[in-house]
């Protein structure tokens, strides 16, 4: 008599074999990798519910403790959120640049990397993002530059709104570059050095400082809108250099401090 094996049974058997073949690493890490792959393969959107820990344990053929630890690994990376209580359980999250920045800062701290190196890398990436966006415009791609132009700084803004608009301009610039790796990595670097630099800055933005954001942002926007990648790159780099110099002037030794994992 031929035994019929359902697709679900076959998938479960395959997953259990995958776990068995990776005994050289912690089972929890194997589980984490497999859950992450399933999220990608199924293209699950943020907010999508994943199956319960007990079901994962049954399907992978491992203990619930290994599943729980694997989910914690994914949660630390921002890929999954585990809700507690009735109706809780693991759901898909959307990793952000700030979460990636937190993880990256741990590695940079271990290597003794300074904030100066982070700022220099961020400067180059901002220039690259501006150039890539200008290239998209020059190629005739549909790009919503209104989103970039909307991050304007006006005289009636509060200091908090100035910070939000200034940071938002660069976030939008990276997002519009069309390259997710650049967007994520650039945002991670920006998260590391921006937070540290703003700590040393007075809460009040002077009129001169407000203008030091608005005029360069407008020039960068115009170069991008004109489809001029080299000009956009140069203006973005020059602006970032000025921002770094100005923000670090309150604490000149800050750039030589070691990145710390917070």
N, C-alpha and C positions, 0 to 999 in steps of 0.2 A: 504494500500500500504506500503510495507516494504522499508525503507530508507537505501540505501547502504552508509556505512561510510568508507571512504578510510583509509588506514594505516596512511597517513600523517595527516588526520583530527583527527584520534584517538590519535596519538602522541601529537598533539597540545593540545587537550583537557586534556590529562594526565599531560602535563607540566603546563597548567594553573591551574589544581587542585593542583599540587605540590606547586605552588606559593601561592595559596589561603590557603593552610594548614600550611604555615609557616609565618603567619602574625605577630607572636611574635618576629620575627627578621626583620631587614631591608630588604626591597624587593631587593635592590641592592646586598646584600650578598647572597640571595637566587638565584638570577640570576647568580652571579659569580660561585656559587657551581654547578649549572646546566650546565653552559658552560664548566666548568672544567671537569665535568663528561662526557659530550659529547665528548670532546677532547680525553679523556682516552678510552671511549667505542668504538669510531670510529678509535682509534689508528692513529690520525692525526699527521703527521710528522711536524717538525719545518719548517716554511715557507708556510704551508697550509693556504689558505684564509678561513676565517670564513664569515658567512653571514653578511649583513649590519645591523647596529643598528636598522633601521626601521623594517627589517624583524624579528629580534629577538624580538622586542617590540610587533609585531603582534602575533608572535607564542607563546610568554609567556603570552600575555595578560596584559602587564605592559606598563608604560610610557617610552619614549626614555631616559628621564633623569635617570631613574633607571637602564636601560641597560648601559648607558654611565658610571655611577658610578660603576656598577659591573665590567665592562671591565677595569676601572682604578684600581680596587682592584687586578684583575688578572695581570695587567701590572706591578704593584708594586711588585708582587711576581715573575715576570720574566716569567710567563706562556703565556702571550699574549703581542703583540706589536700593538699599534694602529697607523697606518700611516695616516698622514694628507694630505689633498689636493685631486686633481683629481686622481682617481684610487686607493685612499687610503682605509682605513678600517682596521678592526682587523685581524691579522694573528697570527698563532701559533708560539711561541718562545720556546726555550729550556732553562729551568732554569739551572743556573750554581751554583757552590759552592760559588762564590763571591757574587752573589745575595742573596743566602740563608744566607751567612755570614753577609751581611748588615742587613737583617731582624733579625737574631739571636743577633747581637750586640745591637739592640734596647732593646731586652728583658734583656740581660746581664747588660746593663747600668742601667736599672730600678731596678735591684736587687743588684746593687753595686758590681758586680763580677769583680775581678782583672784580669789583663793579666797573672798573675802567674797561676791562675786556668785554664785559656784557654790553656796556654802552656803545663800544666801538662796533661790536657785531650788530647791535640793533640799528645803529646809524647806517651801516651798509645795507641792511635788509629793507629799511625804509626807502632808501634810494632805489633798490631793485624793485620794490613794490610799485613805486611811482612810475618807473620806466616800463614795467610790464603792463600797467594800466594804460599808459600812453600808447603803447604798442597795440593794445586791443582797440583803442579808439582809432588809431591810424589804419587798422585793418578793417574798419567799418563795422566792428561788432557793436551790438546794442548794449550800452553801458549806462546805468542810471547815475549820471554825474550829479543829479539834483540831490542825491543822498549825501554826496560829499560837500556840495555847496551849502547844504542845510546845516552843517556844523559851524555856523558863523558865530563870532563873538561880538556881542553888542555892548554898548556902554551901560545899559540898564541891567546887565546880568549880575547875579550875586557871585561871590567868589567860588562857591561850590559849582554854580552853573558854568563858570569860566573853565574850571578844571574838567568838568564833564564834556564840554564842547571841544576843548583842546585835545583831550585823550580820544574822544569819539572821532575826531577828524582822521587820526592815524589808524584807528581801528577800522573805520570804513574804507580807508585807502587800501589797507591790507586785504580786506574782504573782497574788494572790487578787482584786485590784481588777477583773480581768476586761477590762483594756484593755492590749493588748500594747505599744502605743506608750508608754504611761505606764510600764509595767514596764521596758522597754528604756531609755528616756531617764532615768528615775529611777535605775536601776541604774548607768548611765553616770556621772551626776553624783555619786552616792554613791561610786563607785570613785575619782573624782578627788579629792574632798575627804577621804574617810575615810582613805585611805592616807597622805595628807600630814599629817593631824592625829594619827594614831596614831604617826607618827615622833617627834613631840614629847612624847608621853606616856610616863611611866615604864612599865616592863614589868609592874609590880605594880598590880593594881586594889585600891583600898582597900575596906573594907566599906561605907563611905558611897557610894562610886561604884557598887558592885554594886547597892546598893539604889536608886540613882538611875535604874538601868535597869529593875529588876524591877517596882517600884510603878507607874510610868507605863505600862509595857507591859501590865500587868494592867488598868489603867483604860481604856486604848485598846481592849483586847480586849473588855471588858465593854460599852463604848459601841457597838462594832460589833455585838456579839451582841444588843444591845437594838434594833438597827436605827435608831440615832440618828446620822445623818450629820453634823449640825452639831457635836454634842458630840465625835464621833470626830475631826473635822477640827481642832477647837480643841485637844484634848488632844494630838494628833499634832504639831501645830505648836509647842505649848508645850514638849513633850518634846524636839523637835529643836532648839529654841532653847537649851534648857538644856544639851543634849549639845554643841552647837557652842561655847557659852560656856565650858563646863568643859574641853573638850579644847583649846581655844585659849588657856586661861589660862596654860599652861606656856610659851607663846610668843605673847604678845599681838600681835606685829607680823605673825604668820603670815597672818592673814586679808587683810592688805593686800599680800601678796606676789603676784606675777604667776604664773598657772598655767604650769607648765613641762611640756613634752612629754617623757615618759620612755619 
